[in-house]
Amino acid sequence: MNTVISTPCGEIKGSAADGVIAFKGIRYATAERWAYPVITEKWNGVYDATSYGNCSYQPRAFYNEEENPGKIFYYNEFRKGETYTYDEDCLFLNIWTPEDASESSRMPVLVYIHGGGFTGGCGHEKHFDGPVWAKKGVVAVTINYRLGPMGFACLPELKEEAGHTGNYGLFDQIAALKWVKKNISAFGGDGEKITVMGQSAGAMSVQHLCQSDLTDGLFRSAVMSSGVGMGSFMTSAPEKNYEFWKEVMAKTGAANLSEFRKISPEVLFREWKNLKGGMMSASPVKDGILIKEKALPKNIPYMIGSTSHDIAPAFLHPMTRKWGTKNGAYVWHFERMLPGDDKGAWHSSDLWYWFGTLKNCWRPMTDKDYTLSDEMSSYLCSFVKNGNPNTDGLPYWQKCNSKKDVMIFGDKDTSAGKPDMAKLIKITLTNKPVGE
């Protein structure tokens, strides 16, 4: 594949390295503040996709992470030494595809939605930078979407304006999926063979997308890590958030919606942060359009799991397994004790292994880590290709029908089994999860 290719939107230039071409910072949509996204249809000239695009504004845009002890763990793990730009103009995605791919390749596609509590993160932190999937026959896509008050504010004035309010960040995700479906053939992918994957808030996002009729036909399978089952009880009606967002508006000094839209991002985030009561103040809502009451998940293949030192693992693993049994999913449990510290298999630690980006990590990774990552990414890519993770040379993985039908990725050889609930209970009671 040339580094300059033609797409339905126009020509685009990427950068090639080690048999893979990366197309970074592709604008998939635009959106004014608290307006729903408009998908990119055309651009002028040759689009330069050789560097990453802007991230959504988020709390870390306004302070130095190195000077904030409460945030230092994830900073050291995923962002130390990197530079990020933040802007309201942030609807960009990234694509990695084999250098010899062509429109006739029609490879399956994996679209990844990052986590971060709906308030942080982006699609090009260190662990996402250069997924191994393209070398295993899968076109890789990561995306940015609007976060915090930019992505999840709810106001009656906004409902009057558009017919519904909230979930701007989730609508961004849908816009990205639509753009990929329409354009990915130019990058060697097949728009009919898309899998969507997410972790933490990204997994909650994926679950919402899997339960929405707005996404019918946009993907054919889904992967959720450390978040499946949580989204349903963490959403409320938009009206329950109106009072909170009215107070945020007042604190910024804005007298009406027009003035509120002009408030600087720094002031908006400061007043939101001063008032916010946790993630619920900037998270998905049951808007009756994208998220409806008692919506059921699509009847598609699922792969789901969590980690042993996750957030409340004694609750998260059984919830994950129960959801998996009910929906015929392939369930995993990640319990590799990552080298370099004593934090265990912490929340998000499995991402290094799924993406196969261990070389980007500061940790003294061993042959065992590289072998485990190769196994996990091979299972994942087989699932994307076939709706089934099983592949030659790896232990057989069956759908979850009992507590023993869980694929365990850890310090021992990969095998199906039953995670140690006594250990998970002890971890939940005694271990303080690393914090974002």
N, C-alpha and C positions, 0 to 999 in steps of 0.2 A: 504493500500500500504506500502511495506517495505521502509525503508529509503535508501536501496540500490536496484536499479532496473536495468534491462537489457534494453538497447536501441540498435538500429542498429549500433551505434557508439561504443558500449561497455557498461560496467557497470558504474553506476554513483551513488554517495551518496549524499543525501540531508539531511535537518534537519526538524524535525517535531515539531509543536507547535499549540495548540488550534485547532486540527482537520485538519490542513493544512500542507502539506509538501512543503517546499521551496527548489528549486534547483537554486543556485546562481552562477553567473560567468561561465556559460557554453560557451565554445569556439565554436562558430558556423562557423567561417571562419578565415582565415589568409590572410594577404595582405602585400606586400612590399610597400614602399612609392610610391604613384602615380601608383600603379598597381591595377587591378581589383581583387576582392576577390576570394579566392579558398575555397569552402565550406568544412567543416570538415566532413570526412567520417568515420574515426576510431580514437580511442585513446587507449593507452596501460594501462593495469591495471584498477583499480577502480578510476574513475574521482571524485575528491573531490569538490563537489558543495555546500559547506557550508559557503562560503564567497563570496562577490561580486568581480567581475573582474575589471580590469583597465578601466578607462574612457579615451576617446580620449583627447589628448592634446588640450588645449583651453586657452584663455588669462588668466583665473583665476589660471591656474597652475603655473604662474610665479609672482604672487603678493599675498599679504595678503588681502583678501576681507574685513576683519574687519577694515582695514586702508584706505579703498577706499569709501568715502561717496556716490559716484555716483552709487555704486553697493550694498550698504548695505541693501536695502529693501529686495531684493530676497534672499540675504544671510541669513538675520535674519529669513525669512519666511521658507525657504526650506533646508538650509544647515548648519545653526549654530550648532556647537558642533559635527559635523560629520567630518570624515576623508576620503579623496578620493585619490586614486593613479592614476597618469596620465602616459600614455605610448602610443607609436605608435601601440603596440600590444594591441588592445582595442576592438576587435570584439567578445563581450560577450553578452549573454542574460540570463534572469532570468525567472523561471517558478514557479507558485504557483498552486497546485492542491489538491483536497481533499485527506485526509489521506487514505480513503477507496476506492480511485479510482483504476481501473485496466484497462487493455487494452480493455476489453469489454465494458467499460463505454461509450466510444465514445462521450464525452461531447464537446460542441462547444468551440471555442478558441477565445480569444481576444488578439491580438498583438498590443501593444502600442508603438508609435514612439514619443519620446520627442521633445519638441521645444527648443528654445534658439537661434533663429536667424541664424541657421546653423553654429554657432560659439561657442555655449556653451551647458552645460547640460549633463545629463546621465540618465540611466534608473533606478537608485536606490537612487534618492534624497528622502527626508523624505515623500513627498506626494505620492511617488510610492511604498514605502516600505511596502508590505503586503496588496495588494488590497483585498477588501471584495468579489470580484467576485467568488473566489473559493468556498466560502460558499453559493453562489447562483447558483451553477451548471455550472460555466464557468471556464475553465482553463485560467489563466492569464499569459501573457508573456510581458516583457519589454526588450528593446534592447539598446545597445550602437552602435554608428556608427561614422565614421570619420568626423571631424568638421574643419571649418576654412580652412586654406591653406592645411591641410592634406586631407581634403575631397573634395575640390572644385577648386583646381588649374587647369589652362588650359594652355598648351603650344603646339606649333606645333611639337616639338620633341616627345612629348607624343602621339600625334595623329599619327605620323609616326610609332611609336613603336607598338601601339595597334589598330590602325584604327579609333580611336576616343579618345577624351580627356574630362576631367571634370566629374562631377556627381559621383565621387568615393563613397561619402557618401550615395547616393541613391542606387547605386549598392550593397553597404553593406546591406541596408534595404531589397533589393530583396533576397540577399543571406540568410538573417535571415529568411525570409518567406519560402524560399525553404527548409531550414534546419528544420523549424517547421513542414512544411507539411509532410516531410519524417519521422520525429522522434516523433511527438507529441503523437502518439497512445500509446507509451510506458509510457506516463505520464497520460493516461486516456483521451486524447483528440482525436478529429476527424479531420484529415487533410483535409477533404472535407467541414468542417464547420468553416472556419476561417474568422473572421472579423478583419479588420485593423483600428486602431484609432490613431489620432494625434492631437496635439494642437499647434497653432501658426506656427512656421516653420515645426513642425510635421504634422499639417493639410495641409500645402502647399505640403509637401512630399507625403502625402496620395493622394492629388489630382493628383499629377504627376503620382503616381503609378496607380491610377484609369484610367488614360488616356494613359497608355503604354501597348502595346501588349506583352511586356516582362513579364508582370504579369498575363497573362491570366491563369485562373485555380488556382491561388495562394490564392485567397480569394473570398468570396461571398457577402460581404457587407462592408460598410465603415462608419466611424464616424469622423467628422472634427469639431474642436472647434477653433474659433478665427483665421481663416486663409483661409477659403474656398473662392475661387475666386481670391485670391491675387497672387497665383503662376504664373498664365498665363502672367500677364503683368510685372512680376519681373524677367523674364528670357530673355536672349539674346543669340546670337550665340557665340560659344567659341572664334571665331576669334576676336571678339570685346574686349576680355579680354587678348589677347596675349601680347599686349604692356605693360599692367599693370604687368603681371606675369614676363615678361622679365626684367622689372625694379626691381621687388622684387629680382629676381635672382642676378642681378648686385649688388644690395645693400648688399646682404649677402656675396659678394666676390666670388661667384661661377662663374666659366668661362663657364661651360657647364652643361648639365643635370646630368651627372654622379657625378660631384662635388656638384650640388644642392641637390641631394638625400642624400648626406652625411653631409649637414649642420645641426648643432644641432637644435632641436626643438625650443629652447629658442631664438636663433638668427633668425630663420625662422619666428616665430610669432612676434618678435620685429620689423623686417623690414616690414613685411606684415601690421602690425598695424600702423606703421608710415606712410605708403603709402595709406592704404585702404580708400576708399570713401564710407563707409557704407556697409550694408549687401551685396550689389550687387557685391562686390569684392570677395566674397566667398559664392556663392549660385548656385543653379542649372542652367544649360545652355541647350539650344536646340541643343543637340549633334546629332540629326537625328537618334539616336539609341534608347535611352530610352525616350527622350522627342522630339517629332516631331511637326512641325507646324500644328496648327489647329486640334489637336487631340481631340476627343470627349470622355467624361467620359463613363465608362462602364454602361450598363443597369442593375444596381444592386440596392438594397435598400441602402438609405443614411439617416443618422441622423446628423444634422449640427446645429451650433449655435454660439453665442458670448455672451459677458457680457456687462452690462450697463456702466461700467467705463473702458471699453476696450480702445485700441488704436484707436482714432477717431471713437467712436461708432456711430455717426450720419451717417458715411459712411459705416462702417463695417456691421451694422445690415441690412440696405436695400440691400447691396450687397449679404449678406448671404441669406436673404429671397428671393431675385430674383433668385439666383442660385438654391435654394431649390424648388421654384415653377416650374422652368424650368425642373428640374430633378426628380420631384416627391418625395422630401425628407421630413422627419419629422424635423421640425425646432423648436429650443428652443431659449429662451432669459433668461440669468441668471442675476438676479438683487438683490441677497441677500446682504445686507449690513453687511459684516463680522464683528463680535464683536472684540473689542480690539483696534481699531483705527478708523479714519474717512476716510479711503481710498476707501470705497465703494466696489463694485463688480469689482475689478481691474483685469487686464489681467492676466490670469492663476488662479484666485481665485476659479473658479469652479472645478478645479482638485481635491481639497480636498474632494469634495462632490461626484464626479464621482467615485473616487477610494475608498471612504469610509474609509479614513485613518485619520479622524479628531483627533483621539487620539494621533497622532504623532505631532500635531500642538500646538504651544505655546498659541494660542488664547483661551479665556474663552468661549468655545463653549457651547451652550445652548441645551435644549431638542429640540427646533425648528431646530437647525442646524443638529442634529442627525436624526431627522425625515425627513428633506429635503434630506439629504444624502442617507437615506434608500430609499426614493422615486426615486431619480435620478439614483442610482445604480441599482434599480429594473427595471426601464424603460430600462436602458442600457443593462442589462443582458437578458431581454426579447427580445430586438432587436437582440442581438447576437444569441439567440436561434432560433428566428422565422422570422427575417427580419422585425419585427413589434414591437414597444416598448410597446404596450398595454398589460396590465396584470391585473389580478383580484385585486380589491380594490383600484385602482388608477384612476384618471380622464381620460376619453377617449382622445386620442391624434390622430388627423387625419393628413394626409399629407397636406402640405402647398399649398392651392389654392388661398388664399387671405391674406391680411395684418392681419386678425384676427386669422389666423390658426397657431399661434405661442404658444407653451407651455411655460408659464412664471414661472420660479423658483425664488422665492423671499421671501420677508418678510411676504406676505400674503399667503393664501392657494394656492397651486399649481392649476393652471387652464389655459385654452387656452384663448388667447386674443390678443390685439394689443399693443405692447410696445409704450410708450409715446415718440413720436419723438421730441416734444418740449423740453422734459427733456434731451434727447440724444444730441440734438443740443447745449443746454446750457452746458452740460458736456464737449462736444467736444471743445467749445469755451473758457471755464473757468478752466477746470480741467487739471492739469499736470499729465499725467500717471506716475505710478511708473516705474522706469527705471531699466533695467538689466545692 
